[in-house]
Amino acid sequence: MLAVLVFAGLYLLDWPSVKTSKKPIRWAYFVLLGLFLIWNTLAVSWSAWPNPNDVIQLVFGWIDRMVE
């Protein structure tokens, strides 16, 4: 859970550059932050929830077979 909070803090460090952006970009910034926090909190607290690495392997796992 600490890692989720650390990465959320790193994400918020980008706020000064987003603050001067247009309104849709600011809106998308907070939507992505919210999705990130919800997804990773569920991945940490619920073992059945896939973590981001599992999703990447699920989506791009077919590349491993091509490389071998």
Backbone as XML, in Angstrom:
<?xml version="1.0"?>
<chain id="A" units="angstrom">
  <residue number="1" name="MET">
    <atom name="N" x="0.828" y="-1.192" z="0.000"/>
    <atom name="CA" x="0.000" y="0.000" z="0.000"/>
    <atom name="C" x="0.872" y="1.256" z="0.000"/>
  </residue>
  <residue number="2" name="LEU">
    <atom name="N" x="2.023" y="1.149" z="0.628"/>
    <atom name="CA" x="2.932" y="2.282" z="0.655"/>
    <atom name="C" x="3.393" y="2.641" z="-0.757"/>
  </residue>
  <residue number="3" name="ALA">
    <atom name="N" x="3.626" y="1.618" z="-1.586"/>
    <atom name="CA" x="4.052" y="1.878" z="-2.967"/>
    <atom name="C" x="2.972" y="2.624" z="-3.742"/>
  </residue>
  <residue number="4" name="VAL">
    <atom name="N" x="1.715" y="2.295" z="-3.506"/>
    <atom name="CA" x="0.613" y="2.998" z="-4.180"/>
    <atom name="C" x="0.635" y="4.471" z="-3.811"/>
  </residue>
  <residue number="5" name="LEU">
    <atom name="N" x="0.828" y="4.757" z="-2.540"/>
    <atom name="CA" x="0.856" y="6.150" z="-2.094"/>
    <atom name="C" x="2.084" y="6.890" z="-2.611"/>
  </residue>
  <residue number="6" name="VAL">
    <atom name="N" x="3.217" y="6.207" z="-2.687"/>
    <atom name="CA" x="4.435" y="6.843" z="-3.204"/>
    <atom name="C" x="4.256" y="7.218" z="-4.672"/>
  </residue>
  <residue number="7" name="PHE">
    <atom name="N" x="3.728" y="6.306" z="-5.465"/>
    <atom name="CA" x="3.536" y="6.608" z="-6.880"/>
    <atom name="C" x="2.451" y="7.655" z="-7.097"/>
  </residue>
  <residue number="8" name="ALA">
    <atom name="N" x="1.433" y="7.670" z="-6.239"/>
    <atom name="CA" x="0.432" y="8.731" z="-6.337"/>
    <atom name="C" x="1.058" y="10.083" z="-6.018"/>
  </residue>
  <residue number="9" name="GLY">
    <atom name="N" x="1.961" y="10.106" z="-5.045"/>
    <atom name="CA" x="2.680" y="11.344" z="-4.732"/>
    <atom name="C" x="3.553" y="11.797" z="-5.879"/>
  </residue>
  <residue number="10" name="LEU">
    <atom name="N" x="4.218" y="10.861" z="-6.530"/>
    <atom name="CA" x="5.018" y="11.213" z="-7.703"/>
    <atom name="C" x="4.140" y="11.752" z="-8.830"/>
  </residue>
  <residue number="11" name="TYR">
    <atom name="N" x="2.972" y="11.165" z="-8.979"/>
    <atom name="CA" x="2.032" y="11.633" z="-9.988"/>
    <atom name="C" x="1.601" y="13.068" z="-9.693"/>
  </residue>
  <residue number="12" name="LEU">
    <atom name="N" x="1.380" y="13.370" z="-8.419"/>
    <atom name="CA" x="0.954" y="14.714" z="-8.041"/>
    <atom name="C" x="2.066" y="15.749" z="-8.180"/>
  </residue>
  <residue number="13" name="LEU">
    <atom name="N" x="3.314" y="15.309" z="-8.243"/>
    <atom name="CA" x="4.410" y="16.253" z="-8.455"/>
    <atom name="C" x="4.330" y="16.922" z="-9.831"/>
  </residue>
  <residue number="14" name="ASP">
    <atom name="N" x="3.596" y="16.330" z="-10.741"/>
    <atom name="CA" x="3.425" y="16.889" z="-12.078"/>
    <atom name="C" x="2.330" y="17.963" z="-12.106"/>
  </residue>
  <residue number="15" name="TRP">
    <atom name="N" x="1.679" y="18.203" z="-10.993"/>
    <atom name="CA" x="0.562" y="19.146" z="-10.941"/>
    <atom name="C" x="0.915" y="20.556" z="-11.420"/>
  </residue>
  <residue number="16" name="PRO">
    <atom name="N" x="2.074" y="21.122" z="-11.100"/>
    <atom name="CA" x="2.359" y="22.487" z="-11.579"/>
    <atom name="C" x="2.295" y="22.634" z="-13.104"/>
  </residue>
  <residue number="17" name="SER">
    <atom name="N" x="2.722" y="21.625" z="-13.831"/>
    <atom name="CA" x="2.641" y="21.725" z="-15.293"/>
    <atom name="C" x="1.225" y="21.520" z="-15.793"/>
  </residue>
  <residue number="18" name="VAL">
    <atom name="N" x="0.436" y="20.724" z="-15.072"/>
    <atom name="CA" x="-0.949" y="20.488" z="-15.481"/>
    <atom name="C" x="-1.826" y="21.670" z="-15.094"/>
  </residue>
  <residue number="19" name="LYS">
    <atom name="N" x="-1.467" y="22.361" z="-14.038"/>
    <atom name="CA" x="-2.263" y="23.484" z="-13.532"/>
    <atom name="C" x="-2.427" y="24.579" z="-14.586"/>
  </residue>
  <residue number="20" name="THR">
    <atom name="N" x="-1.414" y="24.771" z="-15.411"/>
    <atom name="CA" x="-1.476" y="25.809" z="-16.446"/>
    <atom name="C" x="-2.072" y="25.289" z="-17.747"/>
  </residue>
  <residue number="21" name="SER">
    <atom name="N" x="-2.455" y="24.006" z="-17.795"/>
    <atom name="CA" x="-3.024" y="23.422" z="-19.010"/>
    <atom name="C" x="-4.501" y="23.753" z="-19.139"/>
  </residue>
  <residue number="22" name="LYS">
    <atom name="N" x="-5.075" y="23.310" z="-20.251"/>
    <atom name="CA" x="-6.504" y="23.527" z="-20.490"/>
    <atom name="C" x="-7.332" y="22.643" z="-19.564"/>
  </residue>
  <residue number="23" name="LYS">
    <atom name="N" x="-8.611" y="23.014" z="-19.424"/>
    <atom name="CA" x="-9.492" y="22.326" z="-18.486"/>
    <atom name="C" x="-9.656" y="20.830" z="-18.788"/>
  </residue>
  <residue number="24" name="PRO">
    <atom name="N" x="-9.806" y="20.401" z="-20.063"/>
    <atom name="CA" x="-9.933" y="18.951" z="-20.299"/>
    <atom name="C" x="-8.697" y="18.157" z="-19.865"/>
  </residue>
  <residue number="25" name="ILE">
    <atom name="N" x="-7.529" y="18.758" z="-19.976"/>
    <atom name="CA" x="-6.312" y="18.068" z="-19.552"/>
    <atom name="C" x="-6.290" y="17.936" z="-18.040"/>
  </residue>
  <residue number="26" name="ARG">
    <atom name="N" x="-6.712" y="18.976" z="-17.327"/>
    <atom name="CA" x="-6.775" y="18.894" z="-15.862"/>
    <atom name="C" x="-7.782" y="17.854" z="-15.421"/>
  </residue>
  <residue number="27" name="TRP">
    <atom name="N" x="-8.915" y="17.788" z="-16.118"/>
    <atom name="CA" x="-9.954" y="16.811" z="-15.794"/>
    <atom name="C" x="-9.421" y="15.396" z="-16.012"/>
  </residue>
  <residue number="28" name="ALA">
    <atom name="N" x="-8.749" y="15.177" z="-17.130"/>
    <atom name="CA" x="-8.187" y="13.856" z="-17.427"/>
    <atom name="C" x="-7.106" y="13.482" z="-16.415"/>
  </residue>
  <residue number="29" name="TYR">
    <atom name="N" x="-6.363" y="14.464" z="-15.954"/>
    <atom name="CA" x="-5.314" y="14.232" z="-14.958"/>
    <atom name="C" x="-5.901" y="13.606" z="-13.694"/>
  </residue>
  <residue number="30" name="PHE">
    <atom name="N" x="-6.983" y="14.172" z="-13.193"/>
    <atom name="CA" x="-7.582" y="13.654" z="-11.969"/>
    <atom name="C" x="-8.343" y="12.351" z="-12.200"/>
  </residue>
  <residue number="31" name="VAL">
    <atom name="N" x="-8.901" y="12.168" z="-13.376"/>
    <atom name="CA" x="-9.548" y="10.890" z="-13.686"/>
    <atom name="C" x="-8.505" y="9.775" z="-13.694"/>
  </residue>
  <residue number="32" name="LEU">
    <atom name="N" x="-7.372" y="10.008" z="-14.345"/>
    <atom name="CA" x="-6.311" y="9.006" z="-14.367"/>
    <atom name="C" x="-5.758" y="8.736" z="-12.969"/>
  </residue>
  <residue number="33" name="LEU">
    <atom name="N" x="-5.610" y="9.778" z="-12.166"/>
    <atom name="CA" x="-5.142" y="9.591" z="-10.796"/>
    <atom name="C" x="-6.127" y="8.736" z="-10.007"/>
  </residue>
  <residue number="34" name="GLY">
    <atom name="N" x="-7.405" y="9.018" z="-10.141"/>
    <atom name="CA" x="-8.430" y="8.242" z="-9.438"/>
    <atom name="C" x="-8.452" y="6.782" z="-9.877"/>
  </residue>
  <residue number="35" name="LEU">
    <atom name="N" x="-8.380" y="6.549" z="-11.194"/>
    <atom name="CA" x="-8.348" y="5.173" z="-11.691"/>
    <atom name="C" x="-7.106" y="4.436" z="-11.211"/>
  </residue>
  <residue number="36" name="PHE">
    <atom name="N" x="-5.980" y="5.129" z="-11.238"/>
    <atom name="CA" x="-4.733" y="4.539" z="-10.770"/>
    <atom name="C" x="-4.837" y="4.134" z="-9.302"/>
  </residue>
  <residue number="37" name="LEU">
    <atom name="N" x="-5.351" y="5.026" z="-8.469"/>
    <atom name="CA" x="-5.463" y="4.723" z="-7.042"/>
    <atom name="C" x="-6.428" y="3.579" z="-6.771"/>
  </residue>
  <residue number="38" name="ILE">
    <atom name="N" x="-7.560" y="3.583" z="-7.441"/>
    <atom name="CA" x="-8.545" y="2.517" z="-7.232"/>
    <atom name="C" x="-7.990" y="1.175" z="-7.696"/>
  </residue>
  <residue number="39" name="TRP">
    <atom name="N" x="-7.416" y="1.155" z="-8.918"/>
    <atom name="CA" x="-6.891" y="-0.096" z="-9.474"/>
    <atom name="C" x="-5.803" y="-0.687" z="-8.571"/>
  </residue>
  <residue number="40" name="ASN">
    <atom name="N" x="-4.836" y="0.123" z="-8.198"/>
    <atom name="CA" x="-3.712" y="-0.395" z="-7.425"/>
    <atom name="C" x="-4.083" y="-0.717" z="-5.985"/>
  </residue>
  <residue number="41" name="THR">
    <atom name="N" x="-5.028" y="0.018" z="-5.416"/>
    <atom name="CA" x="-5.492" y="-0.317" z="-4.074"/>
    <atom name="C" x="-6.203" y="-1.661" z="-4.076"/>
  </residue>
  <residue number="42" name="LEU">
    <atom name="N" x="-7.020" y="-1.905" z="-5.089"/>
    <atom name="CA" x="-7.674" y="-3.207" z="-5.197"/>
    <atom name="C" x="-6.659" y="-4.319" z="-5.447"/>
  </residue>
  <residue number="43" name="ALA">
    <atom name="N" x="-5.629" y="-4.039" z="-6.262"/>
    <atom name="CA" x="-4.604" y="-5.053" z="-6.539"/>
    <atom name="C" x="-3.814" y="-5.404" z="-5.285"/>
  </residue>
  <residue number="44" name="VAL">
    <atom name="N" x="-3.605" y="-4.432" z="-4.415"/>
    <atom name="CA" x="-2.849" y="-4.694" z="-3.185"/>
    <atom name="C" x="-3.710" y="-5.402" z="-2.149"/>
  </residue>
  <residue number="45" name="SER">
    <atom name="N" x="-4.975" y="-5.023" z="-2.045"/>
    <atom name="CA" x="-5.806" y="-5.534" z="-0.957"/>
    <atom name="C" x="-6.630" y="-6.766" z="-1.310"/>
  </residue>
  <residue number="46" name="TRP">
    <atom name="N" x="-6.831" y="-7.060" z="-2.578"/>
    <atom name="CA" x="-7.670" y="-8.186" z="-2.976"/>
    <atom name="C" x="-6.853" y="-9.072" z="-3.899"/>
  </residue>
  <residue number="47" name="SER">
    <atom name="N" x="-6.571" y="-10.291" z="-3.495"/>
    <atom name="CA" x="-5.660" y="-11.159" z="-4.248"/>
    <atom name="C" x="-6.209" y="-11.572" z="-5.610"/>
  </residue>
  <residue number="48" name="ALA">
    <atom name="N" x="-7.516" y="-11.568" z="-5.797"/>
    <atom name="CA" x="-8.091" y="-11.959" z="-7.085"/>
    <atom name="C" x="-8.009" y="-10.843" z="-8.126"/>
  </residue>
  <residue number="49" name="TRP">
    <atom name="N" x="-7.774" y="-9.624" z="-7.682"/>
    <atom name="CA" x="-7.704" y="-8.488" z="-8.614"/>
    <atom name="C" x="-6.346" y="-8.493" z="-9.315"/>
  </residue>
  <residue number="50" name="PRO">
    <atom name="N" x="-6.326" y="-8.387" z="-10.648"/>
    <atom name="CA" x="-5.030" y="-8.422" z="-11.350"/>
    <atom name="C" x="-4.246" y="-7.135" z="-11.130"/>
  </residue>
  <residue number="51" name="ASN">
    <atom name="N" x="-2.951" y="-7.292" z="-10.877"/>
    <atom name="CA" x="-2.123" y="-6.103" z="-10.770"/>
    <atom name="C" x="-1.729" y="-5.659" z="-12.183"/>
  </residue>
  <residue number="52" name="PRO">
    <atom name="N" x="-1.207" y="-4.465" z="-12.356"/>
    <atom name="CA" x="-0.887" y="-3.973" z="-13.701"/>
    <atom name="C" x="0.080" y="-4.875" z="-14.470"/>
  </residue>
  <residue number="53" name="ASN">
    <atom name="N" x="1.022" y="-5.518" z="-13.789"/>
    <atom name="CA" x="1.951" y="-6.418" z="-14.481"/>
    <atom name="C" x="1.229" y="-7.620" z="-15.070"/>
  </residue>
  <residue number="54" name="ASP">
    <atom name="N" x="0.242" y="-8.149" z="-14.356"/>
    <atom name="CA" x="-0.542" y="-9.272" z="-14.883"/>
    <atom name="C" x="-1.312" y="-8.869" z="-16.126"/>
  </residue>
  <residue number="55" name="VAL">
    <atom name="N" x="-1.851" y="-7.675" z="-16.130"/>
    <atom name="CA" x="-2.608" y="-7.203" z="-17.291"/>
    <atom name="C" x="-1.682" y="-7.035" z="-18.494"/>
  </residue>
  <residue number="56" name="ILE">
    <atom name="N" x="-0.497" y="-6.494" z="-18.267"/>
    <atom name="CA" x="0.463" y="-6.324" z="-19.362"/>
    <atom name="C" x="0.866" y="-7.686" z="-19.920"/>
  </residue>
  <residue number="57" name="GLN">
    <atom name="N" x="1.099" y="-8.656" z="-19.057"/>
    <atom name="CA" x="1.444" y="-9.993" z="-19.529"/>
    <atom name="C" x="0.281" y="-10.637" z="-20.258"/>
  </residue>
  <residue number="58" name="LEU">
    <atom name="N" x="-0.940" y="-10.385" z="-19.822"/>
    <atom name="CA" x="-2.111" y="-10.931" z="-20.490"/>
    <atom name="C" x="-2.267" y="-10.329" z="-21.886"/>
  </residue>
  <residue number="59" name="VAL">
    <atom name="N" x="-2.074" y="-9.026" z="-21.997"/>
    <atom name="CA" x="-2.265" y="-8.349" z="-23.276"/>
    <atom name="C" x="-1.117" y="-8.638" z="-24.242"/>
  </residue>
  <residue number="60" name="PHE">
    <atom name="N" x="0.127" y="-8.613" z="-23.741"/>
    <atom name="CA" x="1.284" y="-8.757" z="-24.617"/>
    <atom name="C" x="2.007" y="-10.088" z="-24.449"/>
  </residue>
  <residue number="61" name="GLY">
    <atom name="N" x="1.394" y="-11.061" z="-23.814"/>
    <atom name="CA" x="2.032" y="-12.345" z="-23.591"/>
    <atom name="C" x="2.306" y="-13.126" z="-24.859"/>
  </residue>
  <residue number="62" name="TRP">
    <atom name="N" x="1.550" y="-12.863" z="-25.898"/>
    <atom name="CA" x="1.745" y="-13.575" z="-27.157"/>
    <atom name="C" x="3.094" y="-13.235" z="-27.783"/>
  </residue>
  <residue number="63" name="ILE">
    <atom name="N" x="3.693" y="-12.124" z="-27.403"/>
    <atom name="CA" x="4.987" y="-11.748" z="-27.964"/>
    <atom name="C" x="6.077" y="-12.694" z="-27.476"/>
  </residue>
  <residue number="64" name="ASP">
    <atom name="N" x="5.956" y="-13.214" z="-26.257"/>
    <atom name="CA" x="6.942" y="-14.147" z="-25.722"/>
    <atom name="C" x="7.074" y="-15.388" z="-26.610"/>
  </residue>
  <residue number="65" name="ARG">
    <atom name="N" x="5.951" y="-15.872" z="-27.133"/>
    <atom name="CA" x="5.978" y="-17.045" z="-27.982"/>
    <atom name="C" x="6.678" y="-16.767" z="-29.310"/>
  </residue>
  <residue number="66" name="MET">
    <atom name="N" x="6.564" y="-15.516" z="-29.789"/>
    <atom name="CA" x="7.206" y="-15.158" z="-31.041"/>
    <atom name="C" x="8.721" y="-15.042" z="-30.875"/>
  </residue>
  <residue number="67" name="VAL">
    <atom name="N" x="9.161" y="-14.594" z="-29.706"/>
    <atom name="CA" x="10.585" y="-14.379" z="-29.456"/>
    <atom name="C" x="11.321" y="-15.696" z="-29.280"/>
  </residue>
  <residue number="68" name="GLU">
    <atom name="N" x="10.664" y="-16.671" z="-28.680"/>
    <atom name="CA" x="11.319" y="-17.967" z="-28.385"/>
    <atom name="C" x="11.586" y="-18.773" z="-29.607"/>
  </residue>
</chain>
